[in-house]
Amino acid sequence: MTITFEPITEALSPETIDALIQSALAEDIGAGDVTTDAVIPGDMTCRGKIVCKEDGVIAGLSVTQRVFEMVDDRIQFDAKTKDGEKVQEDQIVARLYGPARGILEAERVSLNFLQHLSGIATMTARFVKAVDGTKTKVLDTRKTTPGIRGLEKYATRMGGAQNHRMGLFDAVLIKDTHLALVGGISPALRAVRKAYADVEVNVEVSNLQELEQALTDKAPRILLDNFSCGQVREAMQIIRGRAVVEVSGGVQVNNARAYALAGADYISVGALTHSATALDFSLKVTRY
């Protein structure tokens, strides 16, 4: 089997996004919005505004717009900002016009996407700001919500991070679980190099002994897993430019800069996607 390793680009096609939205709408609306159908006349129109209720970074506006379009293509969506931009409390991020039933039916699903993705972008931006002025780049991970990894990794980019591997298929990362089963770094590296002669390999190490072995075996990229800042500084004295260094595990906003100053080229942060708090939005409507 031949695998081609390429840089991560936009992972989601319009068809994939539509399928995700359709699934979310089916989950929420089902056979119909019984409350809206009972209360709101079919010919009623309204205008609405989506308001951000706290400071943050926007991600997912195009998905939000597409939700309204898929519910009723007569709904007009006028974005007042764009993905990747900072927003402030009480800022209007979009205005809506059109059939009232459609706007109300699409409300929850559209805001769910927007709040989740914007929450990820906002948390990511905090980490990026923490390492500003250093050489260190922030990476995301595979610790994502099943089924929407592409959207979540898009959101981390909007927050200023770089994407790590999209999945198990597009980069080689030898982890502790591989090492435990094949007997260590040397046999694992030999096997990878035999299978993929020209591919850059990242090796995860959990102590200085494993680090020394990875350097002896000329691993081009080394992931220091769960190293303290002091241990990273010690490791950098050993590495001395012989490998690209990534740090993962235990990195938080309040210590990210310390890890950056210790010398890491990259810090990868699972919390960007698995622990981000949703950014709060609301939809306000008026009849017209």
KETI-942381 format. One line per 10 residues: number of its first residue (from 1); their letters; for each residue x, y, z of C-alpha. Coordinates in steps of 0.05 Angstrom, whole numbers, padded with zeros to 5 digits. Example, Ala and Ser with C-alpha at 12.3 -4.5 7.8 and 13.67 -1.06 7.14 Angstrom:
<rs>
1> as> 00246,-00090,00156  00273,-00021,00143
</rs>
This chain:
<rs>
1> mtitfepite> 00000,00000,00000  00026,00069,-00019  00008,00130,00022  00022,00200,-00001  00035,00249,00055  00013,00320,00039  00006,00384,00080  -00063,00393,00111  -00109,00437,00069  -00182,00452,00076
11> alspetidal> -00211,00385,00098  -00285,00396,00085  -00319,00400,00018  -00386,00437,00012  -00419,00369,00006  -00389,00345,00071  -00410,00408,00108  -00481,00402,00080  -00484,00330,00105  -00462,00351,00175
21> iqsalaedig> -00514,00407,00176  -00569,00361,00150  -00554,00311,00205  -00556,00365,00258  -00622,00393,00231  -00653,00324,00229  -00632,00314,00302  -00663,00380,00323  -00724,00390,00279  -00743,00318,00265
31> agdvttdavi> -00812,00315,00234  -00823,00389,00247  -00819,00446,00297  -00885,00435,00332  -00882,00499,00373  -00864,00546,00315  -00914,00512,00269  -00969,00523,00320  -00952,00594,00340  -00922,00628,00279
41> pgdmtcrgki> -00964,00639,00216  -00933,00610,00153  -00932,00677,00117  -00900,00717,00174  -00833,00749,00161  -00783,00777,00210  -00715,00807,00216  -00662,00783,00265  -00593,00796,00291  -00541,00749,00319
51> vckedgviag> -00506,00782,00378  -00442,00760,00411  -00450,00765,00486  -00376,00764,00504  -00308,00782,00475  -00278,00729,00431  -00256,00706,00362  -00306,00687,00308  -00306,00620,00271  -00361,00586,00234
61> lsvtqrvfem> -00401,00643,00203  -00404,00610,00135  -00431,00546,00168  -00482,00587,00206  -00505,00620,00142  -00511,00553,00107  -00556,00526,00162  -00606,00582,00149  -00601,00572,00074  -00614,00497,00081
71> vddriqfdak> -00676,00509,00124  -00705,00561,00078  -00667,00590,00018  -00709,00654,00022  -00673,00674,00086  -00623,00730,00074  -00560,00727,00117  -00517,00790,00122  -00451,00777,00159  -00424,00837,00195
81> tkdgekvqed> -00356,00807,00211  -00315,00748,00186  -00281,00686,00213  -00216,00700,00249  -00236,00769,00272  -00240,00791,00344  -00310,00810,00368  -00333,00847,00430  -00390,00838,00479  -00457,00860,00449
91> qivarlygpa> -00428,00863,00378  -00476,00844,00322  -00442,00791,00279  -00498,00780,00228  -00567,00805,00208  -00623,00762,00180  -00686,00775,00140  -00739,00727,00116  -00792,00676,00134  -00801,00675,00210
101> rgileaervs> -00813,00600,00214  -00748,00584,00178  -00707,00632,00221  -00734,00602,00285  -00725,00530,00262  -00652,00543,00243  -00635,00583,00305  -00609,00530,00352  -00568,00489,00302  -00538,00552,00271
111> lnflqhlsgi> -00518,00580,00339  -00492,00512,00362  -00442,00511,00306  -00423,00584,00315  -00414,00581,00390  -00374,00517,00389  -00327,00537,00334  -00319,00608,00360  -00303,00579,00429  -00247,00538,00399
121> atmtarfvka> -00220,00598,00360  -00223,00641,00423  -00185,00592,00466  -00134,00581,00411  -00123,00656,00405  -00106,00659,00480  -00052,00607,00471  -00025,00642,00409  -00023,00708,00446  00014,00674,00504
131> vdgtktkvld> 00072,00654,00459  00072,00718,00418  00142,00744,00404  00174,00675,00409  00191,00625,00355  00140,00575,00382  00079,00556,00341  00015,00529,00371  -00012,00463,00343  -00079,00428,00351
141> trkttpgirg> -00087,00352,00360  -00133,00294,00343  -00171,00303,00408  -00233,00327,00371  -00308,00314,00370  -00321,00253,00326  -00349,00273,00259  -00331,00347,00260  -00255,00345,00264  -00248,00385,00200
151> lekyatrmgg> -00291,00441,00227  -00256,00442,00293  -00187,00444,00261  -00212,00500,00217  -00231,00538,00280  -00162,00529,00310  -00133,00561,00247  -00181,00619,00255  -00152,00628,00325  -00081,00630,00298
161> aqnhrmglfd> -00056,00558,00308  -00027,00511,00257  -00059,00444,00242  -00022,00382,00264  -00039,00318,00228  -00111,00311,00206  -00113,00237,00223  -00072,00174,00225  -00064,00176,00150  -00024,00239,00135
171> avlikdthla> 00036,00240,00182  00081,00192,00220  00081,00199,00296  00112,00143,00335  00078,00144,00403  00090,00109,00469  00039,00055,00451  00078,00037,00388  00143,00035,00428  00113,-00010,00480
181> lvggispalr> 00093,-00061,00428  00155,-00063,00384  00209,-00057,00436  00232,00015,00432  00252,00073,00388  00304,00039,00344  00260,-00018,00316  00202,00031,00308  00244,00080,00268  00273,00024,00225
191> avrkayadve> 00204,-00001,00208  00178,00068,00189  00238,00084,00147  00232,00018,00110  00158,00032,00096  00165,00107,00080  00236,00123,00061  00228,00198,00049  00177,00216,00103  00194,00260,00163
201> vnvevsnlqe> 00182,00223,00227  00161,00250,00295  00180,00208,00355  00147,00216,00423  00193,00209,00483  00175,00209,00556  00243,00215,00589  00315,00235,00575  00338,00164,00561  00287,00158,00504
211> leqaltdkap> 00308,00227,00480  00381,00205,00475  00361,00143,00436  00318,00184,00388  00376,00231,00375  00424,00172,00365  00375,00145,00314  00372,00214,00281  00298,00226,00290  00285,00292,00255
221> rilldnfscg> 00228,00313,00300  00219,00296,00374  00157,00305,00417  00172,00316,00490  00112,00286,00525  00092,00312,00594  00159,00346,00606  00160,00402,00657  00188,00469,00634  00253,00454,00671
231> qvreamqiir> 00257,00386,00637  00246,00419,00569  00304,00466,00582  00348,00407,00601  00326,00369,00539  00341,00429,00494  00413,00429,00521  00418,00357,00499  00385,00366,00431  00424,00429,00411
241> gravvevsgg> 00390,00438,00344  00394,00366,00321  00318,00358,00317  00254,00399,00313  00222,00399,00382  00148,00394,00399  00122,00396,00470  00056,00365,00491  00021,00349,00556  00010,00397,00614
251> vqvnnaraya> 00012,00460,00571  -00038,00512,00594  -00048,00586,00577  -00013,00607,00641  00050,00566,00627  00051,00565,00550  00100,00623,00547  00148,00588,00596  00148,00527,00550  00161,00572,00490
261> lagadyisvg> 00219,00607,00525  00247,00539,00544  00260,00530,00470  00203,00489,00440  00190,00499,00366  00118,00476,00374  00069,00464,00430  00010,00419,00416  -00052,00430,00458  -00110,00380,00460
271> althsatald> -00151,00429,00502  -00161,00474,00441  -00214,00425,00417  -00232,00380,00474  -00241,00433,00529  -00259,00499,00495  -00318,00535,00526  -00371,00557,00476  -00373,00631,00460  -00442,00658,00478
281> fslkvtry> -00488,00683,00423  -00561,00700,00420  -00612,00712,00364  -00659,00771,00372  -00719,00777,00324  -00771,00829,00308  -00832,00824,00262  -00836,00864,00198
</rs>
